């Protein structure tokens, strides 16, 4: 139950220097230059030559599968536990997407519980693309209060030919209920917004904020690196205090200049380093449509893309601590996961160890070693 990571370079995500990290159960207890525990039965992990960072938080994954835009055969499979471990993701938020019929909240909840039992922190959003929202209880506020894993609503689609074209009043009611539900349950109450290729972009979010008392921080719009116009509009949205999420799973469907790491770099340079996040859209379908809205191709989101974009950012000179915040501290704050996102005493022992080449060496989640010396130690039940 007690572990000691010795002699490791710690980024909390701020650089702390070479430290020892003492873990008891699921929590970080002490971080010091040197910790002597020779008199205790401790499992020691040699961190020499390694870098310790907080476990990654992926705030947008179709953990139970998604897709279906090309018919039944294009329904994507659910996530595999070891794929999360290999990607360094210790906390994942599951969501439904276009398909809220053959994919449902009960299945989403069950998948989240199974991943939790296997060893990963899990949360979910209530609802799907469509409005009126599908909920567990018939009431979004009650979902927040009564369903332990529900921390937000979404992903609700706007500015997209696949959305239900929600009105401003409909979205006002959803975000109002999410805010109250979040307050009463001490959860984030965030509303995750899928933003498509439409001309209206973020207009409906601006109108909700301008005509109500609800703060802009109640929304987390995603796919903001979908195209150049939306990327630029996201900068204006950030200027009024909004959060912005960039999708790392893009395959060949996105322009090179709109890769998530490049988008985050520009937002950091504009002073928005605390307002940006990256998420994978893992297991979601990446459909391609022509100008008439006809389906012409399909890819699949991968949770490994978060790691790939993180490495690309570091290798291309983005400050290590700042890109790290986009997948650790920032989503933890936005999603109100107070014990996540940082390496500090009293926080959950979700820690990744990298070697000097930025290859993932070890993964600890809630103090449990899931991966060591680049070898998976814990696999999913049916792997």
C-alpha positions as CSV (number, residue, x, y, z in Angstrom):
1,X,0.0,0.0,0.0
2,X,3.0,2.3,0.4
3,X,5.2,3.2,-2.6
4,X,8.2,5.5,-2.9
5,X,9.3,7.0,-6.2
6,X,12.9,7.8,-5.7
7,X,15.1,10.5,-7.4
8,X,12.7,11.6,-10.1
9,X,12.4,15.0,-11.9
10,X,9.0,16.3,-11.0
11,X,6.7,18.5,-13.1
12,X,3.7,19.2,-11.0
13,X,3.0,20.5,-13.9
14,X,5.4,23.3,-12.7
15,X,9.0,22.1,-12.4
16,X,9.9,21.1,-8.9
17,X,13.3,19.6,-9.5
18,X,14.6,16.2,-8.4
19,X,12.4,14.7,-5.7
20,X,11.2,11.6,-3.8
21,X,7.4,11.0,-3.9
22,X,5.8,9.0,-1.1
23,X,2.4,7.4,-1.9
24,X,0.1,5.8,0.7
25,X,-2.9,4.0,-0.7
26,X,-4.3,6.1,-3.5
27,X,-2.8,9.4,-2.3
28,X,0.4,11.4,-2.6
29,X,1.6,12.0,1.0
30,X,4.9,13.7,0.8
31,X,7.2,15.2,-1.8
32,X,10.7,16.0,-0.6
33,X,14.3,16.1,-1.8
34,X,15.0,12.9,0.2
35,X,12.6,10.6,2.0
36,X,14.0,7.8,4.3
37,X,11.6,5.0,4.8
38,X,14.1,2.2,5.5
39,X,12.1,1.1,8.6
40,X,8.8,0.7,6.6
41,X,7.7,-2.0,4.2
42,X,7.7,0.2,1.1
43,X,7.7,-0.7,-2.6
44,X,10.4,1.4,-4.1
45,X,10.3,2.7,-7.7
46,X,13.6,3.9,-9.1
47,X,13.0,7.3,-10.8
48,X,16.6,7.9,-11.8
49,X,16.7,9.4,-15.3
50,X,12.9,9.7,-15.4
51,X,10.4,12.5,-15.5
52,X,7.2,12.5,-13.4
53,X,4.1,14.3,-14.6
54,X,0.4,14.2,-13.6
55,X,-1.7,11.5,-15.3
56,X,-3.4,12.8,-18.4
57,X,-7.1,13.7,-18.3
58,X,-9.0,13.1,-21.5
59,X,-12.3,15.0,-21.3
60,X,-14.0,13.6,-24.5
61,X,-14.0,9.9,-25.2
62,X,-16.7,7.6,-26.7
63,X,-15.8,4.9,-24.2
64,X,-18.8,2.7,-25.2
65,X,-18.2,3.3,-28.9
66,X,-19.8,5.8,-31.3
67,X,-20.2,6.5,-34.9
68,X,-22.8,5.1,-37.2
69,X,-22.9,7.9,-39.8
70,X,-22.3,5.4,-42.5
71,X,-24.8,2.8,-41.2
72,X,-24.6,0.0,-38.7
73,X,-21.3,-1.4,-39.9
74,X,-19.7,2.0,-39.1
75,X,-20.6,1.8,-35.4
76,X,-17.2,2.1,-33.7
77,X,-16.1,-0.3,-30.9
78,X,-15.8,0.6,-27.2
79,X,-12.4,1.5,-25.7
80,X,-10.0,-1.1,-24.5
81,X,-8.5,-0.6,-21.0
82,X,-4.9,-1.1,-21.9
83,X,-5.2,1.5,-24.7
84,X,-5.9,4.1,-22.0
85,X,-2.9,2.9,-20.0
86,X,-0.5,3.0,-22.9
87,X,-1.8,6.5,-23.7
88,X,-1.0,7.8,-20.2
89,X,-4.7,8.6,-19.6
90,X,-5.6,8.0,-15.9
91,X,-8.9,10.0,-16.0
92,X,-11.4,9.7,-18.8
93,X,-14.8,11.4,-19.4
94,X,-17.2,9.3,-21.5
95,X,-19.9,10.7,-23.8
96,X,-22.5,9.8,-26.4
97,X,-22.4,11.3,-29.8
98,X,-24.5,11.3,-32.9
99,X,-26.1,8.0,-32.0
100,X,-28.2,8.2,-28.8
101,X,-30.4,5.3,-29.8
102,X,-28.2,2.2,-30.2
103,X,-25.8,3.8,-27.8
104,X,-27.4,4.8,-24.5
105,X,-26.6,6.3,-21.1
106,X,-27.0,3.0,-19.3
107,X,-24.4,1.4,-21.5
108,X,-22.2,4.4,-21.1
109,X,-22.5,4.3,-17.3
110,X,-21.8,0.5,-17.3
111,X,-18.7,1.0,-19.4
112,X,-17.5,3.7,-17.1
113,X,-18.0,1.5,-14.0
114,X,-16.2,-1.4,-15.7
115,X,-13.2,0.8,-16.6
116,X,-13.1,2.0,-13.0
117,X,-13.1,-1.5,-11.6
118,X,-10.2,-2.3,-14.0
119,X,-8.2,0.7,-12.6
120,X,-9.0,4.0,-14.4
121,X,-10.8,7.1,-13.1
122,X,-14.0,7.6,-15.0
123,X,-16.8,10.2,-15.3
124,X,-19.5,10.7,-17.9
125,X,-21.7,13.4,-19.5
126,X,-25.5,13.1,-19.6
127,X,-27.1,13.6,-23.0
128,X,-25.9,13.2,-26.6
129,X,-25.8,15.3,-29.7
130,X,-29.5,16.0,-29.6
131,X,-32.0,18.3,-27.8
132,X,-34.2,17.6,-25.9
133,X,-31.5,15.8,-23.9
134,X,-31.6,12.1,-23.1
135,X,-31.1,11.8,-19.3
136,X,-31.1,9.0,-16.7
137,X,-33.8,10.5,-14.5
138,X,-35.8,12.6,-17.0
139,X,-34.3,15.7,-15.4
140,X,-30.7,17.0,-15.8
141,X,-30.5,18.5,-12.3
142,X,-31.5,15.2,-10.9
143,X,-28.9,13.4,-13.0
144,X,-26.2,15.6,-11.4
145,X,-27.4,15.0,-7.9
146,X,-28.3,11.3,-8.1
147,X,-25.9,9.7,-10.7
148,X,-22.4,9.7,-9.2
149,X,-20.5,9.7,-12.4
150,X,-22.4,12.5,-14.2
151,X,-20.3,15.7,-14.1
152,X,-21.6,17.5,-17.2
153,X,-23.9,17.4,-20.2
154,X,-23.1,16.7,-23.8
155,X,-21.7,16.5,-26.3
156,X,-24.5,18.7,-27.6
157,X,-24.0,19.5,-31.3
158,X,-24.3,23.0,-32.8
159,X,-23.4,24.5,-36.1
160,X,-23.6,21.0,-37.7
161,X,-25.9,19.3,-40.2
162,X,-26.1,16.4,-37.8
163,X,-27.3,18.5,-34.9
164,X,-30.9,18.8,-33.8
165,X,-30.6,22.6,-34.5
166,X,-31.3,23.6,-30.9
167,X,-32.8,27.0,-30.3
168,X,-31.2,29.6,-28.0
169,X,-34.0,29.1,-25.5
170,X,-33.4,25.3,-25.4
171,X,-29.7,25.7,-24.8
172,X,-30.4,28.3,-22.1
173,X,-32.5,25.9,-20.2
174,X,-29.9,23.1,-20.5
175,X,-27.0,25.2,-19.3
176,X,-29.1,26.7,-16.5
177,X,-30.0,23.2,-15.3
178,X,-26.4,22.1,-15.6
179,X,-25.3,25.1,-13.5
180,X,-27.8,24.5,-10.8
181,X,-27.3,20.8,-10.8
182,X,-23.5,21.3,-10.6
183,X,-23.9,23.7,-7.7
184,X,-26.2,21.4,-5.7
185,X,-24.0,18.3,-6.3
186,X,-20.6,20.1,-6.0
187,X,-19.8,19.1,-9.6
188,X,-18.6,21.1,-12.6
189,X,-21.9,21.3,-14.4
190,X,-20.0,21.8,-17.6
191,X,-21.9,21.7,-20.9
192,X,-19.7,20.0,-23.6
193,X,-20.5,21.5,-27.0
194,X,-19.7,19.7,-30.3
195,X,-19.0,22.5,-32.8
196,X,-19.4,21.5,-36.5
197,X,-18.5,23.1,-39.8
198,X,-21.5,25.3,-40.0
199,X,-21.4,29.1,-40.6
200,X,-22.9,29.9,-37.2
201,X,-19.8,28.6,-35.3
202,X,-20.1,29.8,-31.7
203,X,-22.9,32.3,-32.2
204,X,-25.4,30.4,-30.0
205,X,-23.0,30.3,-27.1
206,X,-22.4,34.1,-27.4
207,X,-26.2,34.7,-27.3
208,X,-26.7,32.6,-24.3
209,X,-23.9,34.4,-22.4
210,X,-25.1,37.8,-23.5
211,X,-28.8,37.3,-22.6
212,X,-28.4,35.4,-19.3
213,X,-26.5,35.7,-16.1
214,X,-24.7,32.3,-16.8
215,X,-21.0,32.7,-17.2
216,X,-19.2,31.7,-20.3
217,X,-17.1,29.2,-18.3
218,X,-20.2,26.9,-18.1
219,X,-19.4,25.8,-21.6
220,X,-16.6,23.6,-23.0
221,X,-16.8,23.8,-26.8
222,X,-14.7,21.2,-28.6
223,X,-13.3,20.6,-32.1
224,X,-12.3,24.2,-32.3
225,X,-9.4,23.3,-34.5
226,X,-11.9,21.9,-37.1
227,X,-11.2,24.7,-39.6
228,X,-9.4,28.0,-39.8
229,X,-12.4,30.2,-39.3
230,X,-13.5,28.3,-36.2
231,X,-10.0,28.4,-34.9
232,X,-9.9,32.1,-35.3
233,X,-13.3,32.6,-33.8
234,X,-12.1,30.5,-30.8
235,X,-9.5,33.2,-30.1
236,X,-12.3,35.8,-29.8
237,X,-14.2,33.4,-27.6
238,X,-11.2,32.9,-25.3
239,X,-10.9,36.7,-25.0
240,X,-14.2,36.9,-23.2
241,X,-13.0,34.2,-20.8
242,X,-14.3,31.1,-22.5
243,X,-12.6,27.6,-22.4
244,X,-11.6,26.1,-25.7
245,X,-10.9,22.4,-26.4
246,X,-8.8,21.1,-29.3
247,X,-9.3,17.6,-30.8
248,X,-6.2,15.5,-31.2
249,X,-7.7,12.7,-33.3
250,X,-7.8,14.2,-36.8
251,X,-6.2,11.6,-39.1
252,X,-6.1,13.0,-42.7
253,X,-9.3,15.0,-42.2
254,X,-7.6,18.1,-41.0
255,X,-5.2,20.7,-42.3
256,X,-1.6,20.3,-41.1
257,X,-1.6,23.8,-39.5
258,X,-4.6,22.9,-37.4
259,X,-3.1,20.1,-35.4
260,X,-4.0,20.4,-31.8
261,X,-0.5,21.1,-30.5
262,X,-0.1,23.9,-33.0
263,X,-3.4,25.4,-32.0
264,X,-2.6,25.2,-28.3
265,X,0.8,26.9,-29.0
266,X,-0.9,29.8,-30.7
267,X,-3.4,30.2,-27.8
268,X,-0.6,30.0,-25.3
269,X,1.2,32.8,-27.1
270,X,-1.9,34.9,-27.0
271,X,-2.1,34.5,-23.2
272,X,-4.8,31.8,-22.9
273,X,-2.7,29.0,-21.4
274,X,-5.2,28.4,-18.6
275,X,-8.2,28.2,-20.9
276,X,-7.1,25.5,-23.4
277,X,-7.4,21.8,-23.2
278,X,-6.8,18.9,-25.6
279,X,-9.0,15.8,-25.8
280,X,-8.9,12.8,-28.2
281,X,-12.5,12.2,-29.3
282,X,-11.3,8.6,-28.8
283,X,-13.4,5.8,-30.3
284,X,-15.6,8.4,-32.0
285,X,-16.0,8.2,-35.7
286,X,-14.3,10.8,-37.9
287,X,-16.8,11.0,-40.8
288,X,-16.0,12.9,-43.9
289,X,-18.8,14.5,-45.8
290,X,-18.8,16.3,-49.2
291,X,-20.2,19.8,-49.8
292,X,-23.7,18.3,-50.1
293,X,-23.5,16.7,-46.7
294,X,-23.2,13.2,-48.1
295,X,-21.0,10.6,-46.2
296,X,-17.9,9.7,-48.2
297,X,-15.4,8.3,-45.7
298,X,-14.6,7.4,-42.1
299,X,-11.8,7.3,-39.6
300,X,-11.8,6.5,-35.9
301,X,-10.6,8.6,-33.0
302,X,-7.7,7.2,-30.9
303,X,-6.8,8.1,-27.3
304,X,-3.2,7.6,-28.2
305,X,-3.4,10.9,-30.2
306,X,-3.2,12.9,-27.0
307,X,0.2,11.5,-26.3
308,X,1.3,12.0,-29.9
309,X,0.3,15.7,-29.9
310,X,1.9,16.3,-26.5
311,X,5.2,14.9,-27.8
312,X,5.0,16.9,-31.0
313,X,4.5,20.1,-29.0
314,X,7.5,19.4,-26.8
315,X,9.7,18.4,-29.7
316,X,8.7,21.6,-31.5
317,X,9.6,23.9,-28.6
318,X,6.3,24.5,-26.8
319,X,7.2,25.0,-23.1
320,X,6.9,21.6,-21.4
321,X,4.9,22.9,-18.4
322,X,2.4,24.8,-20.5
323,X,1.5,22.1,-23.0
324,X,1.3,19.7,-20.0
325,X,-1.3,22.0,-18.3
326,X,-3.6,21.5,-21.3
327,X,-4.0,17.8,-20.5
328,X,-3.7,17.8,-16.7
329,X,-4.3,20.9,-14.6
330,X,-6.6,22.8,-16.9
331,X,-9.1,20.0,-17.5
332,X,-9.0,19.2,-13.8
333,X,-10.0,22.7,-12.9
334,X,-12.6,23.0,-15.6
335,X,-14.2,19.7,-14.7
336,X,-13.9,20.5,-11.0
337,X,-11.8,17.3,-10.3
338,X,-10.0,18.8,-7.3
339,X,-7.8,15.8,-6.5
340,X,-6.6,15.5,-10.2
341,X,-4.3,17.2,-12.5
342,X,-1.3,18.0,-10.3
343,X,1.4,16.2,-8.4
344,X,1.1,17.5,-4.8
345,X,0.6,16.2,-1.3
346,X,-3.0,15.2,-0.6
347,X,-3.8,14.7,-4.3
348,X,-4.6,11.4,-6.0
349,X,-1.5,9.4,-7.0
350,X,-2.1,9.5,-10.8
351,X,1.5,9.8,-12.0
352,X,3.2,9.1,-15.3
353,X,7.0,8.4,-15.6
354,X,8.7,9.3,-18.9
355,X,12.3,8.6,-19.9
356,X,14.5,11.3,-21.5
357,X,13.2,10.4,-25.0
358,X,9.6,11.0,-23.8
359,X,8.7,7.4,-24.0
360,X,6.2,6.4,-21.4
361,X,7.9,4.1,-18.8
362,X,5.4,3.7,-16.0
363,X,1.8,4.6,-15.1
364,X,0.4,4.9,-11.6
365,X,-3.4,5.4,-11.2
366,X,-4.7,6.0,-7.7
367,X,-1.4,4.6,-6.4
368,X,-1.7,1.3,-8.4
369,X,1.1,0.5,-10.8
370,X,-0.6,-0.3,-14.2
371,X,2.6,-0.1,-16.3
372,X,6.2,-0.4,-15.5
373,X,9.4,-0.3,-17.6
374,X,7.2,0.1,-20.7
375,X,5.3,-3.1,-20.0
376,X,1.5,-3.3,-19.2
377,X,1.0,-4.9,-15.8
378,X,-2.8,-4.6,-15.7
379,X,-5.0,-5.4,-18.6
380,X,-8.8,-5.3,-19.2
381,X,-10.9,-8.2,-18.1
382,X,-11.2,-9.7,-21.6
383,X,-7.9,-8.7,-23.0
